[in-house]
Amino acid sequence: MLSNKIKEYLTEYISQEVYVQVAVVKGKNKITTQAAILKYFESNHFKGLAEGKPYNTFLDDLKDKCLGKLIDSPMKNSKSEDEIIIELQKKLNTLKNDELNDTYWEVETGEYLRSEDIKEVEAERDNLIKFLRSKEDAHETVLTLCKKYEHLCKKKYPEAPLPLEILDTK
């Protein structure tokens, strides 16, 4: 099962991507947030989102960080003071080859994922794609992603201006 750290990272990553794009549309066209969301649906970014692109990028990056690629690495036994290198070395020296081939390092969070975690991310991606097919569901989904990002920003950066002002309208 995906850790909360990974779930939070993915939520922030995807909601930020969408929020920034909608905010750019709003600012560039000097229109309302609702109009910006509708215009966002015409963009290449939305097309990529509807194809699962942010998830696919995350998954491709993750698969590129398979510990199995480091089985014969000279780093495996080299001396290091770096905590991250030491942790990687510990995994490389304690896990069996088949476990290493099924362990992926997510760099941003420092978390390690397995095939079952990747399947869960793929299921989340497929679920998002499903919601973006219907215009009504797509609008609600994009609005929800933008709200999530504003909630996150209010928590992390309480003084920062939020160009879409979605939370302020309710």
Protein Blocks (a to p, Z undefined) as FASTA:
>chain_A
ZZfklmmmmmmmmmmmmmmmmmmmmmmnopafklmmmmmmmpmklmmmmnommmmmmmmm
mmmmgfklmmmgcklmmccfbfklmmmmmmmmmpcfklmmmcccdfknopacdfklmmmm
mmmmmmmmmmmmpmklmmmmmmmmmmmmmmmmmmmmmmbccfklmmmmZZ
